[in-house]
């Protein structure tokens, strides 16, 4: 009897491992197929929602007990258990701070129910029908932590160890996806701010990203100053030299050499153009 039971147990473990690998492969495919990082998050949450058969899944930001407010930028629910809706700004207190502190203090998923510390608080139970919750802090490479969570509303749910392991693995993959999304968002914002600065200044800005190459970057204002268009004069060191008056080309080259050979040096000079 003992050997038979142990064989069945090993068989169950093998099936659970196989299921875990299958689900994570499906999650990876969802991530790799997505062209847009934000849509990728929705797709991954939808897959987790289906696989773990919960009633509601959501992302919460920031997972910071000291923040005054939080929002839920992504939320998927069953029709019979609608949620708070995305993008609403919600006060962190009461209780939200306790959930955040618990998640941040735990390496992995945290379970909440009627008898946990802290328990499912009254508003969640009465307004949203929550009877069980599993959540975890996730840590993108940019900004404050987030929280991933699932609600079970139809019944009190005891999340199995296999379900908790799968939830944690999905959470870590979502953290990686969030890192990509937030880095791209910050890059776009930086590019937009740079574009505004370039368009707003009356100075001509230029950049020489690789001093071993001839290619340069000139702002639109540079072309206004020199009286050429990008089609007429591609931005390059050769083109720049061709604009300097022959009598001043030697001085210009000396100033350029000083600029390259002395880190941090500032060169202020005026040259006549052809």
Secondary structure, 3 states (H helix, E strand, C coil): CHHHHHHHHHHHHHHHHHHHHHHHHHHHHHHHHCCCHHHHHHHHHHHHHHHCCCCEEEEEECCCCCCCEEEEEEEEECCCCCCCCCCCEEECCCCHHHHHHHHHCCCCCEEECCCCCCCCCHHHHHHHCCCEEEEEEECCCCCCCEEEEEEECCCCCCCCHHHHHHHHHHHHHHHHHHHHHHHHHHHHHHHHHHHHHHHHCCCCCEECCCCCCCECEECHHHHHHHCCCCCCCCCEHHHHHHHECHHHHHHHHHHHHHHHHCCCCCCCCCCCEC
